[in-house]
Every structure is written in C-alpha cells, then in structure tokens.
Amino acid sequence: MVRGALIKNGGVRHYLAYHLPAKGLERLKDIGTPSLRMRAQRLAENGYRGLVSATTLLGELLDAVGELEPPPIIWKALETNECFDTREEASRRSREFAGRQDVDLGGIGETIGETRQR
C-alpha cells in the first residue's frame, strides 16, 4: 500500500491510499455464474489461509522486533507539486508559495498560517 497526503495553503486537504495489484493476476476467460462463484470461493479460501498465516507471522515478528512502524506518508504541497518526507516541510513550502507565514502554537507540533497584509 502507498499512502499520501495533499497539502494546500499549508494544511492537509486530503489523504490518499493506493492498493497496488499483485503481479500475474489471471485473466478471466469464463465469466459465467458457476465459474465466478468457484473463483470467488477459491480466492476467499486462499485469502483466509493467507490472513491466518500472516497474523501468526506478524505475531512472531512483533515478538522478535518489539515494535512495528506504520508505512511512511508522502506529503505533497499542491501549489508546487513537490513531495516531502514530513508534514512540516510540505506545509512550510505550501505556505511560502501561498504567501503565508508560519506561527508556532507552542510545541504542539502544528502550525497555522497568517495571511500577510498587503
């Protein structure tokens, strides 16, 4: 899964998540009801077995590693069409382009923008 966030005027406007398809997906040649039902049943059974196996392996991994980090978010400043590793960088660039200044909210980790007087 790939996750991303779109930032406009220094604030998050939208989060995105894309599930990339697996390679080698089989092509459907028969789309009749019985074959679709059998295919759905097979996929469900394989998925269930995979889920049970993955859950077991994840438990073993967590026991061995101790902590599992979530996947990173790609932060995109819409005004500049640039991507950043952190929200702070994307917000700063977005505000710079939009003509806004950062105001620190006292250590909460968030910033708000004030429109410059013209």
LUMTOR-281971 format. One record per residue: residue in one letter; x, y, z of N, C-alpha, C in turn. Coordinates in steps of 0.1 Angstrom, whole numbers, plus 5000, padded with zeros to 4 digits. Layout:
@residu: A	n_xx: X	n_yy: Y	n_zz: Z	ca_xx: X	ca_yy: Y	ca_zz: Z	c_xx: X	c_yy: Y	c_zz: Z
...
//
This chain:
@residu: M	n_xx: 5008	n_yy: 4988	n_zz: 5000	ca_xx: 5000	ca_yy: 5000	ca_zz: 5000	c_xx: 5009	c_yy: 5012	c_zz: 5000
@residu: V	n_xx: 5005	n_yy: 5022	n_zz: 4992	ca_xx: 5012	ca_yy: 5035	ca_zz: 4992	c_xx: 5002	c_yy: 5045	c_zz: 4997
@residu: R	n_xx: 5007	n_yy: 5053	n_zz: 5007	ca_xx: 4998	ca_yy: 5064	ca_zz: 5013	c_xx: 5004	c_yy: 5077	c_zz: 5010
@residu: G	n_xx: 4995	n_yy: 5087	n_zz: 5008	ca_xx: 4999	ca_yy: 5101	ca_zz: 5006	c_xx: 4990	c_yy: 5111	c_zz: 5011
@residu: A	n_xx: 4994	n_yy: 5123	n_zz: 5012	ca_xx: 4986	ca_yy: 5134	ca_zz: 5017	c_xx: 4988	c_yy: 5146	c_zz: 5008
@residu: L	n_xx: 4977	n_yy: 5153	n_zz: 5005	ca_xx: 4978	ca_yy: 5166	ca_zz: 4997	c_xx: 4976	c_yy: 5178	c_zz: 5006
@residu: I	n_xx: 4986	n_yy: 5187	n_zz: 5005	ca_xx: 4986	ca_yy: 5199	ca_zz: 5013	c_xx: 4984	c_yy: 5211	c_zz: 5004
@residu: K	n_xx: 4975	n_yy: 5220	n_zz: 5009	ca_xx: 4972	ca_yy: 5232	ca_zz: 5001	c_xx: 4971	c_yy: 5243	c_zz: 5012
@residu: N	n_xx: 4977	n_yy: 5255	n_zz: 5009	ca_xx: 4977	ca_yy: 5266	ca_zz: 5018	c_xx: 4982	c_yy: 5262	c_zz: 5031
@residu: G	n_xx: 4991	n_yy: 5253	n_zz: 5032	ca_xx: 4998	ca_yy: 5249	ca_zz: 5044	c_xx: 4990	c_yy: 5239	c_zz: 5053
@residu: G	n_xx: 4978	n_yy: 5234	n_zz: 5048	ca_xx: 4971	ca_yy: 5225	ca_zz: 5056	c_xx: 4967	c_yy: 5212	c_zz: 5048
@residu: V	n_xx: 4965	n_yy: 5201	n_zz: 5055	ca_xx: 4962	ca_yy: 5189	ca_zz: 5048	c_xx: 4948	c_yy: 5190	c_zz: 5043
@residu: R	n_xx: 4946	n_yy: 5187	n_zz: 5030	ca_xx: 4933	ca_yy: 5188	ca_zz: 5024	c_xx: 4927	c_yy: 5174	c_zz: 5021
@residu: H	n_xx: 4936	n_yy: 5164	n_zz: 5019	ca_xx: 4931	ca_yy: 5151	ca_zz: 5015	c_xx: 4942	c_yy: 5140	c_zz: 5018
@residu: Y	n_xx: 4937	n_yy: 5129	n_zz: 5022	ca_xx: 4946	ca_yy: 5117	ca_zz: 5024	c_xx: 4943	c_yy: 5107	c_zz: 5013
@residu: L	n_xx: 4953	n_yy: 5100	n_zz: 5008	ca_xx: 4951	ca_yy: 5090	ca_zz: 4997	c_xx: 4957	c_yy: 5077	c_zz: 5001
@residu: A	n_xx: 4952	n_yy: 5066	n_zz: 4997	ca_xx: 4958	ca_yy: 5053	ca_zz: 4999	c_xx: 4955	c_yy: 5045	c_zz: 4986
@residu: Y	n_xx: 4966	n_yy: 5039	n_zz: 4981	ca_xx: 4965	ca_yy: 5031	ca_zz: 4969	c_xx: 4969	c_yy: 5017	c_zz: 4972
@residu: H	n_xx: 4961	n_yy: 5007	n_zz: 4968	ca_xx: 4965	ca_yy: 4993	ca_zz: 4969	c_xx: 4969	c_yy: 4989	c_zz: 4956
@residu: L	n_xx: 4982	n_yy: 4985	n_zz: 4955	ca_xx: 4988	ca_yy: 4981	ca_zz: 4942	c_xx: 4984	c_yy: 4967	c_zz: 4939
@residu: P	n_xx: 4980	n_yy: 4964	n_zz: 4927	ca_xx: 4976	ca_yy: 4950	ca_zz: 4924	c_xx: 4988	c_yy: 4941	c_zz: 4923
@residu: A	n_xx: 4986	n_yy: 4928	n_zz: 4926	ca_xx: 4997	ca_yy: 4918	ca_zz: 4926	c_xx: 5000	c_yy: 4915	c_zz: 4911
@residu: K	n_xx: 5013	n_yy: 4912	n_zz: 4909	ca_xx: 5017	ca_yy: 4908	ca_zz: 4895	c_xx: 5011	c_yy: 4894	c_zz: 4892
@residu: G	n_xx: 5009	n_yy: 4892	n_zz: 4879	ca_xx: 5004	ca_yy: 4879	ca_zz: 4874	c_xx: 4990	c_yy: 4876	c_zz: 4877
@residu: L	n_xx: 4981	n_yy: 4885	n_zz: 4878	ca_xx: 4967	ca_yy: 4882	ca_zz: 4880	c_xx: 4962	c_yy: 4875	c_zz: 4868
@residu: E	n_xx: 4955	n_yy: 4864	n_zz: 4871	ca_xx: 4950	ca_yy: 4856	ca_zz: 4860	c_xx: 4938	c_yy: 4863	c_zz: 4852
@residu: R	n_xx: 4938	n_yy: 4861	n_zz: 4840	ca_xx: 4927	ca_yy: 4867	ca_zz: 4831	c_xx: 4915	c_yy: 4858	c_zz: 4832
@residu: L	n_xx: 4904	n_yy: 4864	n_zz: 4833	ca_xx: 4891	ca_yy: 4857	ca_zz: 4833	c_xx: 4887	c_yy: 4853	c_zz: 4819
@residu: K	n_xx: 4885	n_yy: 4840	n_zz: 4816	ca_xx: 4881	ca_yy: 4836	ca_zz: 4803	c_xx: 4866	c_yy: 4832	c_zz: 4803
@residu: D	n_xx: 4862	n_yy: 4827	n_zz: 4814	ca_xx: 4848	ca_yy: 4823	ca_zz: 4816	c_xx: 4842	c_yy: 4832	c_zz: 4827
@residu: I	n_xx: 4832	n_yy: 4840	n_zz: 4823	ca_xx: 4826	ca_yy: 4849	ca_zz: 4833	c_xx: 4811	c_yy: 4844	c_zz: 4836
@residu: G	n_xx: 4808	n_yy: 4831	n_zz: 4834	ca_xx: 4795	ca_yy: 4826	ca_zz: 4838	c_xx: 4794	c_yy: 4825	c_zz: 4853
@residu: T	n_xx: 4782	n_yy: 4824	n_zz: 4858	ca_xx: 4779	ca_yy: 4824	ca_zz: 4873	c_xx: 4786	c_yy: 4813	c_zz: 4880
@residu: P	n_xx: 4786	n_yy: 4800	n_zz: 4875	ca_xx: 4793	ca_yy: 4790	ca_zz: 4883	c_xx: 4808	c_yy: 4792	c_zz: 4884
@residu: S	n_xx: 4814	n_yy: 4796	n_zz: 4873	ca_xx: 4829	ca_yy: 4798	ca_zz: 4873	c_xx: 4832	c_yy: 4810	c_zz: 4882
@residu: L	n_xx: 4824	n_yy: 4821	n_zz: 4881	ca_xx: 4827	ca_yy: 4832	ca_zz: 4890	c_xx: 4825	c_yy: 4828	c_zz: 4905
@residu: R	n_xx: 4815	n_yy: 4820	n_zz: 4908	ca_xx: 4813	ca_yy: 4816	ca_zz: 4922	c_xx: 4824	c_yy: 4807	c_zz: 4926
@residu: M	n_xx: 4829	n_yy: 4798	n_zz: 4918	ca_xx: 4841	ca_yy: 4789	ca_zz: 4922	c_xx: 4853	c_yy: 4798	c_zz: 4924
@residu: R	n_xx: 4855	n_yy: 4807	n_zz: 4915	ca_xx: 4867	ca_yy: 4816	ca_zz: 4916	c_xx: 4866	c_yy: 4824	c_zz: 4929
@residu: A	n_xx: 4855	n_yy: 4830	n_zz: 4932	ca_xx: 4853	ca_yy: 4838	ca_zz: 4944	c_xx: 4855	c_yy: 4829	c_zz: 4956
@residu: Q	n_xx: 4850	n_yy: 4817	n_zz: 4956	ca_xx: 4852	ca_yy: 4807	ca_zz: 4967	c_xx: 4867	c_yy: 4804	c_zz: 4969
@residu: R	n_xx: 4874	n_yy: 4802	n_zz: 4958	ca_xx: 4888	ca_yy: 4798	ca_zz: 4958	c_xx: 4896	c_yy: 4810	c_zz: 4964
@residu: L	n_xx: 4893	n_yy: 4822	n_zz: 4959	ca_xx: 4900	ca_yy: 4834	ca_zz: 4964	c_xx: 4898	c_yy: 4837	c_zz: 4979
@residu: A	n_xx: 4885	n_yy: 4834	n_zz: 4983	ca_xx: 4882	ca_yy: 4836	ca_zz: 4997	c_xx: 4889	c_yy: 4826	c_zz: 5006
@residu: E	n_xx: 4890	n_yy: 4814	n_zz: 5001	ca_xx: 4897	ca_yy: 4804	ca_zz: 5009	c_xx: 4912	c_yy: 4807	c_zz: 5010
@residu: N	n_xx: 4918	n_yy: 4810	n_zz: 4998	ca_xx: 4932	ca_yy: 4814	ca_zz: 4998	c_xx: 4935	c_yy: 4826	c_zz: 5007
@residu: G	n_xx: 4926	n_yy: 4836	n_zz: 5006	ca_xx: 4927	ca_yy: 4848	ca_zz: 5014	c_xx: 4926	c_yy: 4845	c_zz: 5029
@residu: Y	n_xx: 4917	n_yy: 4837	n_zz: 5032	ca_xx: 4916	ca_yy: 4833	ca_zz: 5047	c_xx: 4928	c_yy: 4826	c_zz: 5052
@residu: R	n_xx: 4933	n_yy: 4816	n_zz: 5044	ca_xx: 4945	ca_yy: 4810	ca_zz: 5048	c_xx: 4957	c_yy: 4819	c_zz: 5049
@residu: G	n_xx: 4958	n_yy: 4828	n_zz: 5039	ca_xx: 4969	ca_yy: 4838	ca_zz: 5039	c_xx: 4968	c_yy: 4848	c_zz: 5051
@residu: L	n_xx: 4955	n_yy: 4852	n_zz: 5055	ca_xx: 4953	ca_yy: 4861	ca_zz: 5066	c_xx: 4957	c_yy: 4854	c_zz: 5079
@residu: V	n_xx: 4953	n_yy: 4842	n_zz: 5081	ca_xx: 4957	ca_yy: 4834	ca_zz: 5093	c_xx: 4972	c_yy: 4833	c_zz: 5094
@residu: S	n_xx: 4978	n_yy: 4829	n_zz: 5083	ca_xx: 4993	ca_yy: 4828	ca_zz: 5083	c_xx: 5000	c_yy: 4841	c_zz: 5085
@residu: A	n_xx: 4995	n_yy: 4852	n_zz: 5079	ca_xx: 5001	ca_yy: 4865	ca_zz: 5081	c_xx: 5000	c_yy: 4870	c_zz: 5095
@residu: T	n_xx: 4988	n_yy: 4867	n_zz: 5101	ca_xx: 4986	ca_yy: 4871	ca_zz: 5115	c_xx: 4996	c_yy: 4864	c_zz: 5124
@residu: T	n_xx: 4998	n_yy: 4851	n_zz: 5122	ca_xx: 5007	ca_yy: 4843	ca_zz: 5130	c_xx: 5021	c_yy: 4848	c_zz: 5128
@residu: L	n_xx: 5025	n_yy: 4851	n_zz: 5116	ca_xx: 5039	ca_yy: 4856	ca_zz: 5113	c_xx: 5041	c_yy: 4870	c_zz: 5118
@residu: L	n_xx: 5030	n_yy: 4878	n_zz: 5118	ca_xx: 5032	ca_yy: 4892	ca_zz: 5124	c_xx: 5034	c_yy: 4891	c_zz: 5139
@residu: G	n_xx: 5027	n_yy: 4882	n_zz: 5145	ca_xx: 5029	ca_yy: 4880	ca_zz: 5160	c_xx: 5043	c_yy: 4876	c_zz: 5163
@residu: E	n_xx: 5048	n_yy: 4867	n_zz: 5155	ca_xx: 5062	ca_yy: 4862	ca_zz: 5157	c_xx: 5072	c_yy: 4874	c_zz: 5154
@residu: L	n_xx: 5069	n_yy: 4882	n_zz: 5144	ca_xx: 5078	ca_yy: 4893	ca_zz: 5141	c_xx: 5078	c_yy: 4903	c_zz: 5152
@residu: L	n_xx: 5066	n_yy: 4906	n_zz: 5157	ca_xx: 5065	ca_yy: 4916	ca_zz: 5168	c_xx: 5072	c_yy: 4911	c_zz: 5180
@residu: D	n_xx: 5071	n_yy: 4898	n_zz: 5183	ca_xx: 5079	ca_yy: 4893	ca_zz: 5194	c_xx: 5094	c_yy: 4894	c_zz: 5193
@residu: A	n_xx: 5098	n_yy: 4893	n_zz: 5180	ca_xx: 5113	ca_yy: 4893	ca_zz: 5177	c_xx: 5118	c_yy: 4908	c_zz: 5177
@residu: V	n_xx: 5110	n_yy: 4917	n_zz: 5170	ca_xx: 5114	ca_yy: 4930	ca_zz: 5168	c_xx: 5110	c_yy: 4940	c_zz: 5179
@residu: G	n_xx: 5098	n_yy: 4938	n_zz: 5185	ca_xx: 5093	ca_yy: 4946	ca_zz: 5196	c_xx: 5084	c_yy: 4957	c_zz: 5191
@residu: E	n_xx: 5086	n_yy: 4963	n_zz: 5179	ca_xx: 5078	ca_yy: 4974	ca_zz: 5175	c_xx: 5078	c_yy: 4974	c_zz: 5160
@residu: L	n_xx: 5066	n_yy: 4978	n_zz: 5155	ca_xx: 5065	ca_yy: 4978	ca_zz: 5140	c_xx: 5060	c_yy: 4992	c_zz: 5136
@residu: E	n_xx: 5067	n_yy: 4999	n_zz: 5128	ca_xx: 5064	ca_yy: 5012	ca_zz: 5124	c_xx: 5053	c_yy: 5012	c_zz: 5113
@residu: P	n_xx: 5044	n_yy: 5022	n_zz: 5113	ca_xx: 5035	ca_yy: 5023	ca_zz: 5102	c_xx: 5042	c_yy: 5027	c_zz: 5089
@residu: P	n_xx: 5036	n_yy: 5025	n_zz: 5077	ca_xx: 5042	ca_yy: 5029	ca_zz: 5065	c_xx: 5043	c_yy: 5045	c_zz: 5065
@residu: P	n_xx: 5054	n_yy: 5050	n_zz: 5058	ca_xx: 5055	ca_yy: 5065	ca_zz: 5058	c_xx: 5044	c_yy: 5071	c_zz: 5049
@residu: I	n_xx: 5042	n_yy: 5084	n_zz: 5052	ca_xx: 5032	ca_yy: 5091	ca_zz: 5044	c_xx: 5040	c_yy: 5101	c_zz: 5035
@residu: I	n_xx: 5036	n_yy: 5102	n_zz: 5023	ca_xx: 5042	ca_yy: 5111	ca_zz: 5014	c_xx: 5034	c_yy: 5124	c_zz: 5014
@residu: W	n_xx: 5040	n_yy: 5135	n_zz: 5018	ca_xx: 5033	ca_yy: 5148	ca_zz: 5019	c_xx: 5035	c_yy: 5156	c_zz: 5007
@residu: K	n_xx: 5024	n_yy: 5160	n_zz: 5000	ca_xx: 5026	ca_yy: 5168	ca_zz: 4987	c_xx: 5020	c_yy: 5182	c_zz: 4989
@residu: A	n_xx: 5028	n_yy: 5192	n_zz: 4985	ca_xx: 5023	ca_yy: 5206	ca_zz: 4985	c_xx: 5017	c_yy: 5208	c_zz: 4971
@residu: L	n_xx: 5004	n_yy: 5210	n_zz: 4971	ca_xx: 4997	ca_yy: 5211	ca_zz: 4958	c_xx: 5001	c_yy: 5223	c_zz: 4950
@residu: E	n_xx: 5004	n_yy: 5234	n_zz: 4957	ca_xx: 5008	ca_yy: 5246	ca_zz: 4950	c_xx: 5021	c_yy: 5245	c_zz: 4942
@residu: T	n_xx: 5030	n_yy: 5236	n_zz: 4946	ca_xx: 5043	ca_yy: 5235	ca_zz: 4939	c_xx: 5044	c_yy: 5221	c_zz: 4933
@residu: N	n_xx: 5035	n_yy: 5212	n_zz: 4936	ca_xx: 5036	ca_yy: 5198	ca_zz: 4930	c_xx: 5048	c_yy: 5191	c_zz: 4935
@residu: E	n_xx: 5053	n_yy: 5194	n_zz: 4947	ca_xx: 5065	ca_yy: 5188	ca_zz: 4953	c_xx: 5061	c_yy: 5179	c_zz: 4964
@residu: C	n_xx: 5068	n_yy: 5168	n_zz: 4966	ca_xx: 5066	ca_yy: 5158	ca_zz: 4976	c_xx: 5077	c_yy: 5159	c_zz: 4987
@residu: F	n_xx: 5073	n_yy: 5157	n_zz: 5000	ca_xx: 5082	ca_yy: 5158	ca_zz: 5011	c_xx: 5080	c_yy: 5146	c_zz: 5020
@residu: D	n_xx: 5091	n_yy: 5143	n_zz: 5028	ca_xx: 5090	ca_yy: 5133	ca_zz: 5038	c_xx: 5082	c_yy: 5136	c_zz: 5051
@residu: T	n_xx: 5082	n_yy: 5149	n_zz: 5054	ca_xx: 5075	ca_yy: 5153	ca_zz: 5066	c_xx: 5064	c_yy: 5164	c_zz: 5063
@residu: R	n_xx: 5054	n_yy: 5164	n_zz: 5072	ca_xx: 5043	ca_yy: 5174	ca_zz: 5070	c_xx: 5048	c_yy: 5188	c_zz: 5072
@residu: E	n_xx: 5058	n_yy: 5190	n_zz: 5081	ca_xx: 5063	ca_yy: 5203	ca_zz: 5084	c_xx: 5070	c_yy: 5209	c_zz: 5071
@residu: E	n_xx: 5078	n_yy: 5201	n_zz: 5064	ca_xx: 5084	ca_yy: 5206	ca_zz: 5052	c_xx: 5074	c_yy: 5209	c_zz: 5041
@residu: A	n_xx: 5064	n_yy: 5201	n_zz: 5039	ca_xx: 5054	ca_yy: 5203	ca_zz: 5029	c_xx: 5045	c_yy: 5215	c_zz: 5033
@residu: S	n_xx: 5042	n_yy: 5217	n_zz: 5045	ca_xx: 5034	ca_yy: 5229	ca_zz: 5050	c_xx: 5042	c_yy: 5241	c_zz: 5048
@residu: R	n_xx: 5055	n_yy: 5241	n_zz: 5052	ca_xx: 5063	ca_yy: 5253	ca_zz: 5050	c_xx: 5064	c_yy: 5257	c_zz: 5035
@residu: R	n_xx: 5066	n_yy: 5248	n_zz: 5027	ca_xx: 5067	ca_yy: 5251	ca_zz: 5012	c_xx: 5054	c_yy: 5256	c_zz: 5007
@residu: S	n_xx: 5043	n_yy: 5250	n_zz: 5011	ca_xx: 5030	ca_yy: 5253	ca_zz: 5007	c_xx: 5027	c_yy: 5268	c_zz: 5011
@residu: R	n_xx: 5030	n_yy: 5271	n_zz: 5024	ca_xx: 5028	ca_yy: 5285	ca_zz: 5029	c_xx: 5036	c_yy: 5295	c_zz: 5022
@residu: E	n_xx: 5049	n_yy: 5291	n_zz: 5019	ca_xx: 5058	ca_yy: 5300	ca_zz: 5012	c_xx: 5052	c_yy: 5304	c_zz: 4998
@residu: F	n_xx: 5047	n_yy: 5294	n_zz: 4991	ca_xx: 5041	ca_yy: 5297	ca_zz: 4978	c_xx: 5028	c_yy: 5305	c_zz: 4979
@residu: A	n_xx: 5021	n_yy: 5302	n_zz: 4990	ca_xx: 5008	ca_yy: 5309	ca_zz: 4991	c_xx: 5009	c_yy: 5323	c_zz: 4998
@residu: G	n_xx: 5022	n_yy: 5326	n_zz: 5002	ca_xx: 5024	ca_yy: 5339	ca_zz: 5008	c_xx: 5019	c_yy: 5340	c_zz: 5022
@residu: R	n_xx: 5021	n_yy: 5330	n_zz: 5029	ca_xx: 5016	ca_yy: 5329	ca_zz: 5043	c_xx: 5029	c_yy: 5327	c_zz: 5052
@residu: Q	n_xx: 5027	n_yy: 5331	n_zz: 5065	ca_xx: 5038	ca_yy: 5329	ca_zz: 5075	c_xx: 5034	c_yy: 5318	c_zz: 5084
@residu: D	n_xx: 5044	n_yy: 5311	n_zz: 5090	ca_xx: 5042	ca_yy: 5301	ca_zz: 5100	c_xx: 5041	c_yy: 5308	c_zz: 5114
@residu: V	n_xx: 5032	n_yy: 5303	n_zz: 5122	ca_xx: 5030	ca_yy: 5307	ca_zz: 5135	c_xx: 5031	c_yy: 5295	c_zz: 5144
@residu: D	n_xx: 5040	n_yy: 5294	n_zz: 5153	ca_xx: 5042	ca_yy: 5283	ca_zz: 5162	c_xx: 5031	c_yy: 5283	c_zz: 5173
@residu: L	n_xx: 5025	n_yy: 5272	n_zz: 5175	ca_xx: 5014	ca_yy: 5271	ca_zz: 5185	c_xx: 5019	c_yy: 5266	c_zz: 5199
@residu: G	n_xx: 5032	n_yy: 5268	n_zz: 5201	ca_xx: 5037	ca_yy: 5265	ca_zz: 5214	c_xx: 5040	c_yy: 5250	c_zz: 5217
@residu: G	n_xx: 5046	n_yy: 5243	n_zz: 5207	ca_xx: 5051	ca_yy: 5230	ca_zz: 5210	c_xx: 5041	c_yy: 5219	c_zz: 5207
@residu: I	n_xx: 5030	n_yy: 5222	n_zz: 5202	ca_xx: 5020	ca_yy: 5211	ca_zz: 5199	c_xx: 5024	c_yy: 5204	c_zz: 5186
@residu: G	n_xx: 5033	n_yy: 5209	n_zz: 5179	ca_xx: 5038	ca_yy: 5203	ca_zz: 5166	c_xx: 5030	c_yy: 5207	c_zz: 5154
@residu: E	n_xx: 5020	n_yy: 5216	n_zz: 5156	ca_xx: 5012	ca_yy: 5221	ca_zz: 5145	c_xx: 5015	c_yy: 5236	c_zz: 5143
@residu: T	n_xx: 5013	n_yy: 5241	n_zz: 5131	ca_xx: 5015	ca_yy: 5255	ca_zz: 5128	c_xx: 5002	c_yy: 5260	c_zz: 5120
@residu: I	n_xx: 4999	n_yy: 5273	n_zz: 5122	ca_xx: 4989	ca_yy: 5278	ca_zz: 5114	c_xx: 4995	c_yy: 5290	c_zz: 5106
@residu: G	n_xx: 4988	n_yy: 5294	n_zz: 5095	ca_xx: 4993	ca_yy: 5304	ca_zz: 5087	c_xx: 4985	c_yy: 5317	c_zz: 5089
@residu: E	n_xx: 4992	n_yy: 5328	n_zz: 5088	ca_xx: 4986	ca_yy: 5341	ca_zz: 5088	c_xx: 4988	c_yy: 5348	c_zz: 5075
@residu: T	n_xx: 4977	n_yy: 5353	n_zz: 5069	ca_xx: 4979	ca_yy: 5360	ca_zz: 5056	c_xx: 4986	c_yy: 5373	c_zz: 5058
@residu: R	n_xx: 4996	n_yy: 5375	n_zz: 5050	ca_xx: 5003	ca_yy: 5388	ca_zz: 5050	c_xx: 4995	c_yy: 5399	c_zz: 5046
@residu: Q	n_xx: 4996	n_yy: 5410	n_zz: 5053	ca_xx: 4989	ca_yy: 5423	ca_zz: 5050	c_xx: 4995	c_yy: 5428	c_zz: 5037
@residu: R	n_xx: 4987	n_yy: 5432	n_zz: 5028	ca_xx: 4992	ca_yy: 5438	ca_zz: 5015	c_xx: 4991	c_yy: 5453	c_zz: 5015
//
